[in-house]
Structures are given as C-alpha cells and as structure tokens.
Amino acid sequence: MEEMLNLLQKSVLWELLEKYPDFCYFDETNLIRTMQDVYRQTQVPFVVIIDEWDCIFREYTVDAKAQKNIWIFYGDY
C-alpha cells in the first residue's frame, strides 16, 4: 500500500511540475505543499476524487466471483 501511495504522489507531482514549470515551489517533493503553491499562484482550487473501486479490484485480483459482483453493482449503480 505504501509503495502504491508513493507512486501516486510522485505521478501527481510530476504532472503538476510539468504543467507549471515556472512557479516557485517551497518543496517540489511534497505533494501537499506543491498543490498549495500551485493554488496560491493560480487561485484555482483542486478537486481530488478518490475512486474506491480501484482499491477493491486490487484486493480481489484472484477472486473472479467478487469482481463479477462488484461489476454488477457498479453497472447498476
């Protein structure tokens, strides 16, 4: 789980730094601080969506029945 979160943070940081290369950052390795710096300079708030479905599929990678039930629920939602 820790490895996945680290990769996610690095990916988001990479995208932010690519999109706003000329901004002044307090700490380019800290996702929260970098998001604050981008907001401070753009005044555009972030919307963060955490999709719990991705986690469910990672937990039940070998359980086809569980994944089928999730798809049925998700499709009918």
GROMACS elastic network, one bead per residue, 0.5 to 0.9 nm:
[ bonds ]
;  ai    aj funct       b0    kb
    1     4     6  0.51414   500
    1     5     6  0.62978   500
    1     6     6  0.86826   500
    2     5     6  0.51701   500
    2     6     6  0.61857   500
    2     7     6  0.86443   500
    3     6     6  0.51347   500
    3     7     6  0.62171   500
    3     8     6  0.86187   500
    4     7     6  0.51590   500
    4     8     6  0.61668   500
    4     9     6  0.86742   500
    5     8     6  0.50072   500
    5     9     6  0.61470   500
    5    10     6  0.85732   500
    6     9     6  0.51509   500
    6    10     6  0.61560   500
    6    11     6  0.85612   500
    7    10     6  0.50890   500
    7    11     6  0.60652   500
    7    12     6  0.86507   500
    8    11     6  0.50993   500
    8    12     6  0.62605   500
    8    13     6  0.85523   500
    9    12     6  0.52687   500
    9    13     6  0.60720   500
    9    14     6  0.84999   500
    9    29     6  0.89745   500
    9    30     6  0.83437   500
    9    31     6  0.62052   500
   10    13     6  0.50519   500
   10    14     6  0.59997   500
   10    15     6  0.86539   500
   10    29     6  0.79233   500
   10    30     6  0.89675   500
   10    31     6  0.78048   500
   11    14     6  0.50871   500
   11    15     6  0.63442   500
   11    16     6  0.87248   500
   12    15     6  0.51538   500
   12    16     6  0.61913   500
   12    17     6  0.86058   500
   12    31     6  0.74772   500
   13    16     6  0.50988   500
   13    17     6  0.60392   500
   13    18     6  0.83913   500
   13    28     6  0.75056   500
   13    29     6  0.73602   500
   13    30     6  0.78960   500
   13    31     6  0.58913   500
   13    34     6  0.74451   500
   13    35     6  0.84307   500
   14    17     6  0.53045   500
   14    18     6  0.60599   500
   14    19     6  0.85804   500
   15    18     6  0.50843   500
   15    19     6  0.60653   500
   15    20     6  0.85452   500
   16    19     6  0.51179   500
   16    20     6  0.60008   500
   16    21     6  0.80186   500
   16    34     6  0.79599   500
   16    35     6  0.78848   500
   16    38     6  0.80610   500
   17    20     6  0.51734   500
   17    21     6  0.52112   500
   17    22     6  0.84927   500
   17    23     6  0.83596   500
   17    28     6  0.78469   500
   17    34     6  0.85093   500
   18    21     6  0.55161   500
   19    22     6  0.89712   500
   20    23     6  0.58688   500
   20    38     6  0.76749   500
   21    24     6  0.84938   500
   23    37     6  0.80038   500
   23    38     6  0.74089   500
   23    41     6  0.75987   500
   24    37     6  0.75240   500
   24    38     6  0.87243   500
   24    41     6  0.88109   500
   25    28     6  0.59141   500
   25    33     6  0.80641   500
   25    34     6  0.63039   500
   25    37     6  0.60770   500
   25    38     6  0.81378   500
   26    30     6  0.86875   500
   26    33     6  0.70739   500
   26    34     6  0.72077   500
   26    37     6  0.73651   500
   27    30     6  0.56223   500
   27    31     6  0.84026   500
   27    33     6  0.65793   500
   27    34     6  0.65536   500
   28    31     6  0.73760   500
   28    33     6  0.78410   500
   28    34     6  0.60018   500
   29    33     6  0.84857   500
   29    34     6  0.77087   500
   30    33     6  0.54286   500
   30    34     6  0.59979   500
   30    35     6  0.85928   500
   31    34     6  0.50802   500
   31    35     6  0.60887   500
   31    36     6  0.85736   500
   32    35     6  0.51568   500
   32    36     6  0.62390   500
   32    37     6  0.86859   500
   33    37     6  0.61952   500
   33    38     6  0.86935   500
   34    38     6  0.62128   500
   34    39     6  0.85544   500
   35    38     6  0.51192   500
   35    39     6  0.61296   500
   35    40     6  0.85221   500
   35    46     6  0.79058   500
   36    39     6  0.50622   500
   36    40     6  0.60050   500
   36    41     6  0.86382   500
   37    40     6  0.50155   500
   37    41     6  0.63029   500
   37    42     6  0.86155   500
   38    41     6  0.52551   500
   38    42     6  0.60114   500
   38    43     6  0.78731   500
   38    44     6  0.81872   500
   39    42     6  0.51095   500
   39    44     6  0.56178   500
   39    45     6  0.60585   500
   39    46     6  0.76459   500
   40    43     6  0.56188   500
   40    44     6  0.82207   500
   41    44     6  0.84110   500
   42    45     6  0.83281   500
   50    53     6  0.89599   500
   51    54     6  0.61164   500
   51    55     6  0.77114   500
   52    55     6  0.54030   500
   52    56     6  0.66226   500
   53    56     6  0.51361   500
   53    57     6  0.64935   500
   53    58     6  0.88344   500
   53    70     6  0.84268   500
   53    74     6  0.87198   500
   54    57     6  0.53784   500
   54    58     6  0.64784   500
   54    59     6  0.88905   500
   55    58     6  0.51246   500
   55    59     6  0.62680   500
   55    60     6  0.88212   500
   56    59     6  0.51484   500
   56    60     6  0.63348   500
   56    61     6  0.85879   500
   56    67     6  0.82319   500
   56    70     6  0.83598   500
   57    60     6  0.53232   500
   57    61     6  0.58909   500
   57    66     6  0.88584   500
   57    67     6  0.67498   500
   57    70     6  0.86428   500
   58    61     6  0.54843   500
   59    62     6  0.85674   500
   59    63     6  0.88930   500
   60    63     6  0.51524   500
   60    64     6  0.77013   500
   60    66     6  0.67406   500
   60    67     6  0.68237   500
   61    64     6  0.75314   500
   61    67     6  0.79340   500
   62    66     6  0.89049   500
   62    67     6  0.87784   500
   63    66     6  0.54536   500
   63    67     6  0.64506   500
   63    68     6  0.87669   500
   64    67     6  0.51026   500
   64    68     6  0.60597   500
   64    69     6  0.86181   500
   65    68     6  0.50632   500
   65    69     6  0.62117   500
   65    70     6  0.86036   500
   66    69     6  0.51659   500
   66    70     6  0.62151   500
   66    71     6  0.87089   500
   67    71     6  0.61914   500
   67    72     6  0.86736   500
   68    71     6  0.51005   500
   68    72     6  0.62704   500
   68    73     6  0.87000   500
   69    72     6  0.51301   500
   69    73     6  0.62436   500
   69    74     6  0.84932   500
   70    73     6  0.51708   500
   70    74     6  0.59401   500
   70    75     6  0.83759   500
   71    75     6  0.57905   500
   71    76     6  0.84046   500
   72    75     6  0.51355   500
   72    76     6  0.61542   500
   72    77     6  0.84734   500
   73    76     6  0.52541   500
   73    77     6  0.60019   500
   74    77     6  0.50791   500
